[in-house]
Amino acid sequence: MRDILDAVASGDLSPAEAEARLVGYATTDAGRFDAARERRRGIPEAVLAEGKTPAEVASMAETALETTGRALITRADDAHVAAVTDGLPADATVDHDERARTLVVHAPDFDPPTIDATVAVVTAGTSDAAAAGEAAALAHAVGATVERVDDVGVAHLGRIVDHLDTLRAADVAVVAAGREGALPTVVAGLVDTPVIGLPVSTGYGHGGEGESALASMLQSCTVLSTVNIDDGFTAGAQAGLIARAIAGARCG
């Protein structure tokens, strides 16, 4: 503890970083940032922009960069993105996926993690790309290689059959689908890869906000796990944890 206090006194360590090292989180006016989550849980802390003001998101992003070397922001709109990027160092690395509404910022000296595992992120249709993109961002943040397989819905089964080699080679798959949500069941019946179903709020009329897709995945007759509607964050994080465990077993 004395070393940390001396570093703060000399200006080598900011108060926020010192707090994060001592108690695992840093307190800001916008909330508390869990800087120890990745070390404790295996997945990095993310900032949910939805429901927060642009200034609050920018403050949390600054704290994230200061304490962990990167900021991972989900459900970000244009105002959130502008507020975050306006205050960044010129040499920071920024990856903004407008459709997925994710924003990933790396400090210049940040060394991204890498693991020896692959996560396949699959969409039934182009309309499922936003939730799938959020899942891909999380899996990539954990360090997995992400393979995208897009627009392979059950309206024509030949489309998914064409990608079976890719899916079978992956260590875990996230499969996003709206409407009747059948694609994860089909994929899980064809591969021995763990499958995570991601129901998406695309469709018409009754059940078209993702309820039908969710119910279908929960009632799947093949073995798969299912997250909540449009919850790409949880799907990608869970896939990343599975990938890490597989990579760890390989190293062992």
N, C-alpha and C positions, 0 to 999 in steps of 0.2 A: 504493500500500500504506500509506503514512504516513497518508493521509486515513482509511482504514479503522481503523487503530490508534488514531488520535486520537478517532474516533467511539466506539470501544469504551471508551476511557479516560473519555470524557465521559458515558457512559451512553446515548448516542444510538443505539448499535448493540449488539446482544447478541453474545456470543462465537459462538453458533451461526450467526447471520446473517453474521458476519464470516468464519467458516470457509467458509461456502457461497460467498461472493463470491470468496474467494481460491482455493479448490481445486475448487469446483463441488458439494461435498456437505457435509453436517453430520453429525458423529459423535455418537451417543447411546448409552446403555446397551443400547438395543434394536436397534441396528444403525446403518447409515449411510443417510441420506436424500439422494437425488440431486436436489438443488435446481436443477441446471442442465439437467435432462433435457428440459424443454420447449423451452428455448432451443436445445439441441443437436439434439434429435430431432424436435421438432414436436408431441410428445404429453406431457402432464404425468406426472410420477412418481406412482405409486399405491402404497398400502400394502395388501398382501395380509394380511388379518386371520387367515385360516385358518392354524392352526399357531402363532399367537402368542397370548400371554396378553393379557387386557384391558389390563393395565398397560403392556405393551409397545406395543400399538396406540395407546393414549392418548398415550404418549411420542412415538411417531413422528408422530402427528397434530399434536401441539403444535409439533414441529419444522417440519413442513410448513407450518403456518399462519405460523410465525415467519419462515420463509425465502422462501416463495412467495406467501403470502396465501390459500392454500386447501389443503385436505386432501381427497384422494380415496381412499376406503377400499372395498375389495371383499371379498366373502365374510365379511361381518361378522355375528355373531350378536347376540342381545340383550345379552349381557354386554359385548361389544366396544362396542356403541353406547352403553350406559350409561356406560362408563368414559370414552369420548371426550366425550360431551355434558356430563358432570358438571363437567369442567374448562374448559368453553368460556366466553369472554366473553359477557356477556348480550346484546350486540348482534351476535353472530355469526349468520350465516344457515346453517340446517341443512336438508338435503334427504335424507331417509332413505327408501329404497325397500325395504320389509321383504321383499317377494317376491324381488327381485333381489339382496338382501343388499348393497346399495351404500349408502354414506354419504358425502355431499359437504358439506363445510363451507367457507364463505367468510368471511374476515375482513371487518370493516365497510367497509374502504377498498378491497377487492379489486374490480377492474374485469374482469369475465369477458370472454374473447375472443369475437369474433364473426367469422364468415367467410361470404362470399356463396356458400353451397353447401348442398344438402339431402341428408341421408341417410335413406333409407327403411328402417325396421326392421320386418320382416315375420315373423309367426309362422304356422305351419301349424295349430296348435291352442293352446288356453289353457294346456296343460301345458308349452308351450315358452316361457312368459312370463318365467321367471326368467333364463335365459341371454340372451334377447332384451333384457331390461331392463338387464342389465349392459352389453351392447353399446350400447344407447341412451345410458347414462350416460357412456360413454367418448366417443362421437361428440359428445355435447352439450358435454362438457368441452373438446374441441378447438375448439368454437365453431360447429359446424354446426347448422343447423335440422334437427330430427328429426321425421320423419313416421312414425307408427305405423300399420301395417296388420295387424290381428290376426284370427286364426281363419279362414284362407283356404286350408286344406289341400286336397289333391287328391281327397279323398273326394267333392267336388263342384266341378268346375272352374269353374262359373259364379261361385263366390265370388271367385276370383282375377281372372277376366275383368272383374268389376265394378270392380276397382281399377287397371286397366291405365293409365289416364290419370295417376294419382298416381305409379305406378312409373316410367312413361316420363318424367315431369317431374323425378324425382329424379336427383341426380348419381351416386349409388352406392347399392346396396341390400345390406343384410344380411338373409339369409333363414334363419330358424331352423326346423328340423323334426326330429322324432324318427321312430320306427318305421322305415319304409322310406326316409325322407329324400328323397322325390321332388320336393318343392316347389321347391327351388332350381333344379333342372334345368328344370322347367316355366317358372319366371319368366325364367331366362336365355335360354330359347328364344323369349320373347315381347317382350323389350325390348333396347335397345342400351345400357342402363345396366350398368356393371360390377357383378357380383353376387358376394357373398361368402357361401358356404354355411356355416351354423353347425349342425353335427349335435348333437342333444340326446338325453340318456339317458332317453328315454321310449319305452315299448313293452312287448311281452309276450315272455317266454321267450327263445328263441335270438336273439341279437343285439339284445335289447331294452334293453341298457344303452348304446345309441348306436353300437355297432359296425356294425350294418346301415346306419344312416343315414350314418355316416362312409364306409363302403365305397361306398355308392351315389353320394355326392357326389364321391368321388375318381374314380369310373368314369363320371362324367357325360358324355353325348354332346354337351352344349352347353358353351360356354366359361364356366367359373366358377372361382373360387378357394375353397379349403376350409381351415378351421381345425380344431383338435382338438375333441374332444367336450366340450360345455358351456363352451367357451372364449369366452364373450361378451367378455371383456376384449380379446383379440387381434382378434376380428372388429370390435369397435367402434373400436379404435385404428387398424386398417388402413383402415377406412372413413373415419375422420377424416383420415388422411394423404392419401388419394385426394381427399377433399373439399377439403382445403387446397390441393393442387396445382391442382385445377380452379379454385378461387377465385382463386389467384394468376395463372393464365392469363387469367382474365376481367379482372383488374385491369391486366394487361400490355397 
